Structure formats: structure tokens, C-alpha cells
Amino acid sequence: MKINAVDLFCGVGGLTCGLKQAGINVVAGIDIEEKCRYPYEYNNHSKFIQGDLKAIKSESIANLYPSDTDITVLAGCAPCQPFSSYSYRYKGSNVLINKLDLLDTFGRIAHDILPDIVSMENVPQLAKEPIFKKFINTLKQNDYVVNWHIVFAPEYGVPQTRKRLVLLASRIGNIDLMSPLFNKNNYPTVRQTIYNLPKINAGETSSIDPMHKAVKLNPINLQRIKQSMPGGTWHDWDEELLLDAYKKKSGKSYTSVYGRMKWDDPAPTITTKFYGYGNGRFGHPEQNRAISFREGAMLQTFPKNYVFFDDNHKISGRQLGIMIGNAVPVKLALSIGNSIIKNISG
């Protein structure tokens, strides 16, 4: 059977890459950010369409599927910032209001074109929101069987302690996510993922891979990371290195930043600012720097040779961090794709 998919909010192609590894042909990805075009098309050989999905007609998306398609899949991850725990403090503000209806847009497209299968991935907090219940109701009203789960990413081969909401809905029978592939005894680790990359210092770029670049540390942060232990906290530092906030009683328990990863555990959740030592527990396990852009991409399970830019398609470090941090982890997408293939075959 010919299974063809369209990837909504595709970014640089994490979801597309995983689906294609599973054997699902992704005919096109759609995203509002033009800078995603080069990495998306170069690595996945699928068509990139730049545009605002709120303004794109459903008919245009339906026409992307080849006429000889047997199974149509509509997949995507609507931007999750409105639902993340980090953004919850801004709930109801203009900071997020323009993104809140993107899941409604996803639901509208599914309602209009009625693909055989819908796959959606997002943050766990979305499950508590009325907009998610509305999305599910839209699917059920159109005769979809809906399954969704909060999954722990290491169980599906992603070496980071990331939790995600994964939904699979089908009009051609019950399709559900496969059982976990790993458990706490064999979760993929930081060591298995990035250990063999060349050593670099803070502020350096590898001569063989421009993505293997670590941002520069100022002198005090260089002293801080030298005193940081893998899995430890700023409690390991000398008194003169402490931030003023940590000297107050209210800051004593705030230990989720300025930490090193542990070699033999999964990494923390890779965010859009993973390349900054002070933005989370993103210190390299033994080198005195934050993880590089390549290391962040590999912890998101992008292939080691995934290309994000070249001399003709340059991007800033901030843009690169957003591209990597916002992506669907490739191996989670692979499990979604394998689940679709397995259920259809069965």
C-alpha cells in the first residue's frame, strides 16, 4: 500500500525524518518559518511549503496527496509554547494568544480533508486544556477512533527525560502507539549518544563539523562549571561563585540550572536554549562547557549528519537552538510511524 503523509508545523523535519525512517512517504511539510526550508528539504527530500496554516485552504493541503495514495496521514505538532509549563505564567496574555488557536487550525484541516490517520504530538500540559478536548471531539465526530498517551521519551529511544503527549486517530480501524521499547534498566544515555564527538572548549567550533560548536563562557561561568559535578548543583560551588538569588532562603531549592549532565543517564529535556550553561542542566558531563549544537541535535535523535545550514543558508545560534529544541525527537517520530505501519499491516 502507498502511505503518504503531510507534516503540519514541520519545522526542520524531526517528525518527517522519523516517519520516513519508518517507511511512510512524507510528500510535504508546511511551516511559517522560511529558514526551515533548507534543512527540511536537504535532509528529507520532501517538499517544503512556507505559509501560515491559518490562511492556507484545506483543499490545497488535500491536493498534496498523490492520486494513487492508499492511506493518507496528517501529522504534526502545533507549536507547544502556549501549553508548556514554562509559559503557564503568561496564560491569557498577548504573548501566547496568537498561537492558542493553532490546534484548532489542525482540527479544522482534519475535519475538512478527512485523512485516514491523524497523528499529533505535543506537551503533556495540553491534555488539561479545553482546546485539546475540542480537538478530540472534532475527530470523534468525524468517525475517528482516538488513542492518546503521555509517554516518557527514553522508553522510545530518546536519550532525554522528556515527556510528550502522543495522539493517534484513525478512520480505518483502531491504531495505537506501540508498547515501550526500553525500560529503566536500558534507557539510552548521554554517553551512548555524544561520547565519541571530538573534544572542544567553550567558544570553539570543531574543524570537521560546524554544528559541533560550544558557546563562549564568561570567566565566572567558566569557574562555576569547573566546580560543577555531573548530576550536582550549584551547592558544589565556592561561596564567592554563588548568584545573589541562591544566597537567599527563597533560592535554596532552585537547582534546575547551572548543572552538568551525567554520562550514564538520559539528558534533561532539550529546550530551545540548551546551548547555554545557565539555561538548564546543560553542562557537558566532563568538558568545561555547555553542550554543542550538534550534541543537542543528537540528543533530539537527529542523525549525526543532519544538515541545518551551509554557507548559503546561514542562521544565528538563537535560530538554530529554536529549530532543534522545538523539533519532534526523531526516534519518537519513528515509533509513531512504526505504530502506524504495524497496525495497518495487522
ZIDAQUI-V783388 format. One line per field, one symbol per residue. ss: DSSP state (H for helix, E for strand, C for the rest). A space follows every 50 residues. Layout:
# ZIDAQUI-V783388
ss=???
This chain:
# ZIDAQUI-V783388
ss=CCEEEEEECCCCCHHHHHHHHHCCEEEEEEECCCCHHHHHHHHHCCEEEE CCCCCCCHHHHHCCCCCCCCEEEEEECCCCHHHCCHHHHHCCCCCCCCCC CHHHHHHHHHHHHCCCEEEEEECHHHHHCHHHHHHHHHHHHCCCEEEEEE EEHHHHCCCECCEEEEEEEECCCCCCCCCCCCCCCCCCCHHHHHCCCCCC CCCCECCCCCCCECCCCCHHHHHHHHCCCECCCHHHCCHHHCCHHHHCHH HCCCCCCCCECCCCCCECCCCCCCCCHHHCCCECCCCCCECCHHHHHHHC CCCCCCCCCECCECCCHHHHHHHHHCCCCHHHHHHHHHHHHHHHHC
